[in-house]
Every structure is written in C-alpha cells, then in structure tokens.
Amino acid sequence: MPIVDESEYKGNKMIVLKNNEEDKFPFQFGLKKAKLVIECIEDIKKFVAKYDKPKEQ
C-alpha cells in the first residue's frame, strides 16, 4: 500500500509518495507539478492502461 506524506524543500511544500516505509527513492513534487498532474490525470490513466502489463502468476 503506497504511503503519502508531506515535506518541505527550500521553504516549499512537497508531497511525497512512497511504495513503503523503506522506499529509498520516494517520488516527490511541489504544488505546481501537483496541479499539472491533476489537469492531466485522464491522460495519465490512459498511459497506464496502455502500457501496464499484467503480472504473471
């Protein structure tokens, strides 16, 4: 289950996305990029659906 947290970088608020607590390289971005993601969320969903491969059992 992903973990969502907040941090700060040079006085700017950041959102931090981790795969788990031990994630060494979390994905983090600020407000400007968060707004861009929101605007493009449907295209991001289409991208994932197009290229996501089902896990082999």
Sine and cosine of phi, psi and omega as CSV:
sin_phi,cos_phi,sin_psi,cos_psi,sin_omega,cos_omega
0.00,0.00,0.81,-0.58,0.00,-1.00
-0.89,0.46,0.43,-0.90,0.03,-1.00
-0.89,-0.45,0.76,-0.66,0.03,-1.00
-0.92,-0.40,0.78,-0.63,-0.04,-1.00
-0.65,-0.76,0.09,-1.00,0.07,-1.00
-0.82,-0.57,0.50,-0.87,0.10,-1.00
-0.55,-0.83,-0.18,-0.98,0.00,-1.00
-0.65,-0.76,0.61,-0.79,0.04,-1.00
-0.69,-0.73,0.89,-0.46,-0.01,-1.00
0.77,0.63,0.67,0.75,0.05,-1.00
0.99,0.12,0.01,1.00,0.00,-1.00
-0.96,-0.27,0.70,-0.72,0.03,-1.00
-0.94,0.34,0.63,-0.78,0.00,-1.00
-0.77,-0.63,0.53,-0.85,0.18,-0.98
-0.98,-0.22,0.67,-0.74,-0.08,-1.00
-0.85,-0.53,0.82,-0.57,0.01,-1.00
-0.92,-0.38,0.82,-0.57,-0.01,-1.00
-0.83,-0.56,0.54,-0.84,0.10,-0.99
-0.94,0.33,-0.58,0.82,0.02,-1.00
-0.29,-0.96,0.03,-1.00,-0.04,-1.00
-0.89,0.46,-0.48,0.88,-0.04,-1.00
-1.00,0.01,0.06,1.00,-0.03,-1.00
-0.85,0.53,0.89,-0.45,-0.04,-1.00
-0.99,0.16,-0.38,0.92,-0.06,-1.00
-0.78,-0.62,0.96,0.30,0.00,-1.00
-0.93,0.38,0.39,-0.92,0.04,-1.00
-1.00,-0.07,0.87,-0.50,-0.02,-1.00
-0.69,-0.73,0.53,-0.85,-0.01,-1.00
-0.37,-0.93,0.26,-0.97,-0.07,-1.00
-0.99,-0.14,-0.16,-0.99,-0.09,-1.00
-0.88,0.47,-0.68,0.73,-0.03,-1.00
-0.87,0.50,-0.71,0.70,0.01,-1.00
-0.96,0.29,-0.53,0.85,0.06,-1.00
-0.88,0.47,-0.66,0.75,0.05,-1.00
-0.90,0.45,-0.63,0.78,0.03,-1.00
-0.89,0.45,-0.67,0.74,0.04,-1.00
-0.87,0.49,-0.70,0.71,0.01,-1.00
-0.87,0.50,-0.69,0.73,0.01,-1.00
-0.90,0.44,-0.51,0.86,-0.10,-0.99
-0.95,-0.30,0.22,0.97,-0.15,-0.99
-0.84,0.54,-0.62,0.78,-0.01,-1.00
-0.92,0.40,-0.63,0.78,0.05,-1.00
-0.92,0.39,-0.60,0.80,0.05,-1.00
-0.90,0.43,-0.68,0.74,0.03,-1.00
-0.88,0.47,-0.66,0.75,0.03,-1.00
-0.90,0.43,-0.66,0.75,0.03,-1.00
-0.87,0.50,-0.73,0.68,0.01,-1.00
-0.89,0.46,-0.72,0.70,0.00,-1.00
-0.88,0.47,-0.59,0.81,-0.03,-1.00
-0.94,0.33,-0.64,0.77,-0.15,-0.99
-0.94,-0.33,-0.13,0.99,-0.01,-1.00
-0.96,0.28,0.80,-0.59,-0.02,-1.00
-0.98,-0.19,0.69,-0.72,0.04,-1.00
-0.89,0.45,0.58,-0.81,0.02,-1.00
-0.96,0.30,0.68,-0.73,0.05,-1.00
-0.96,0.27,0.60,-0.80,-0.01,-1.00
-0.99,-0.14,0.00,0.00,0.00,0.00
